[in-house]
């Protein structure tokens, strides 16, 4: 009996074996890799072309000849979805990069130079108070539609949220002993910001960037649906949804195909973001 209990205790106290990534994470990486391949090789792997009408193939249902069917202009929906991935991914990735750079710089700035904290954060709180889609519509209505205008509008929407997260992380780093030692030794604040604060914020900013990318793709689809994003004939998942809604009763595939593309991409990016967050928690010893 004592030997049996000792074995049971040793089993309970033995460290848990490290597990590999979940199946959902692997599938998310595979889906995102396929989407990125479509972005890079879109013009090569399309069979008919995204803007080329096919004679006698108007509003054809999905088949082996047309995997996602054809639209009201007799264009292959599968080819348009592949080429449309480029528009949506460029806008989502561009928004994530620009908002991460602006938000990260702003969060570090107010954490290191505390005199700016109250003034800058109150302004950013004003931006956060606006609903994202309303603020994006307001900016695009002012500057017009297009790649850069949409990226600029969505970056204005999301960078204050990244700045708030970065500020919280940076405040914890600036109170650390090694940063206080730089101040005591008379070192400039910019050196402490670049050498100590910035490296510790890269992980949280990367996690936030994945969420921004997913939300930017969804919001861009809504803007395209309203005719406020990249104008036709350039295909995007959003304007494909907008065009398909007019034929939803007789050609359901026109909305199903781009809707699935948006949902799968946003879900894959969110799953990868959760995985990155868990990995950063393990590295830093944090808890969810």
Residue pairs with C-beta under 8 A, 6 or more apart in sequence:
21 275
22 275
24 271
25 271
25 272
25 275
27 268
28 267
28 268
28 269
28 271
28 272
28 275
29 268
29 272
31 264
31 265
31 268
32 265
32 268
32 269
32 272
35 85
35 89
35 261
35 264
35 265
35 268
36 89
38 45
38 82
38 85
38 86
39 85
39 86
39 89
39 90
42 50
42 82
42 83
42 85
42 86
43 83
45 82
46 76
46 79
46 82
46 83
47 76
47 79
48 54
48 75
48 76
48 79
49 75
49 76
49 79
50 75
50 76
50 79
50 80
50 82
50 83
50 84
50 235
51 75
51 233
51 235
52 75
53 73
53 74
53 75
54 66
54 70
54 74
54 75
54 76
55 74
56 74
57 66
57 70
57 74
57 76
58 70
58 71
58 72
58 73
58 74
59 69
59 70
59 71
59 72
59 74
59 247
59 250
59 251
60 66
60 69
60 70
60 74
61 69
61 251
61 253
62 68
62 69
62 253
63 69
66 76
66 77
66 78
67 78
68 76
68 77
68 78
68 81
68 253
68 257
69 77
69 251
69 253
69 254
69 257
70 76
70 77
71 77
71 80
71 240
71 243
71 244
71 247
71 251
71 254
72 243
72 246
72 247
72 251
72 254
77 240
77 253
77 254
77 257
78 257
80 235
80 240
81 235
81 237
81 240
81 257
81 258
81 261
83 235
84 235
84 236
84 237
84 239
84 240
84 258
84 261
85 237
85 261
85 265
87 147
87 230
87 234
87 235
87 236
87 237
88 217
88 220
88 221
88 236
88 237
88 238
88 261
88 262
88 265
89 217
89 265
90 147
91 147
91 150
91 151
91 154
91 216
91 217
91 220
91 229
91 230
92 213
92 214
92 216
92 217
92 220
92 265
92 269
93 213
94 147
94 151
95 151
95 154
95 155
95 158
95 212
95 213
95 216
96 209
96 210
96 212
96 213
96 216
97 209
98 151
98 152
98 155
98 159
99 154
99 155
99 157
99 158
99 159
99 162
99 209
99 212
100 159
100 162
100 205
100 206
100 208
100 209
100 212
102 155
102 159
102 162
102 163
103 158
103 159
103 160
103 161
103 162
103 163
103 165
103 166
103 205
103 208
104 162
104 163
104 166
104 198
104 201
104 205
106 120
106 124
106 159
106 160
106 163
106 166
106 167
107 162
107 163
107 164
107 165
107 166
107 167
107 168
107 169
107 170
107 201
108 166
108 167
108 170
108 193
108 197
108 198
108 201
109 116
109 120
109 193
110 116
110 117
110 120
110 121
110 163
110 167
111 117
111 166
111 167
111 170
111 171
111 173
111 174
111 197
112 170
112 174
112 189
112 190
112 192
112 193
112 197
113 189
117 167
121 163
121 164
121 167
124 160
124 163
124 164
125 160
127 135
127 156
127 157
127 160
128 160
128 161
128 164
130 138
130 157
132 157
132 158
132 215
132 219
133 219
133 222
133 223
135 153
135 156
135 157
136 150
136 153
136 154
136 157
136 219
136 223
137 223
137 226
137 228
139 149
139 152
139 153
139 156
140 149
140 150
140 153
140 223
140 228
140 229
141 228
143 149
143 152
143 153
145 223
145 227
145 228
145 229
145 230
145 231
146 230
146 231
147 230
150 220
150 223
150 229
150 230
154 216
154 219
154 220
157 219
158 212
158 215
158 216
161 208
161 212
162 205
162 208
162 209
162 212
165 204
165 205
165 208
166 201
166 204
166 205
169 200
169 201
169 204
170 197
170 200
170 201
173 179
173 196
173 197
173 200
173 201
174 192
174 197
176 196
178 196
179 192
179 196
179 197
182 191
182 192
182 196
183 189
183 192
203 276
203 280
203 283
203 284
204 280
206 276
206 280
207 273
207 276
207 277
207 280
210 269
210 270
210 272
210 273
210 276
211 269
211 270
211 273
213 269
214 265
214 266
214 267
214 269
214 270
214 273
215 266
217 237
217 262
217 265
217 266
217 269
218 262
218 266
220 229
220 236
220 238
221 236
221 237
221 238
221 241
221 258
221 262
222 238
223 229
223 238
224 230
224 236
224 237
224 238
224 239
224 241
224 242
225 238
225 239
225 241
225 242
225 245
226 242
227 239
227 242
229 236
229 238
229 239
230 236
230 239
231 239
232 239
232 243
237 258
237 259
237 261
237 262
238 258
238 262
240 254
240 257
240 258
241 255
241 258
241 259
241 262
243 254
244 251
244 254
244 255
244 258
245 255
247 254
248 254
248 255
277 288
278 288
280 286
281 287
281 288
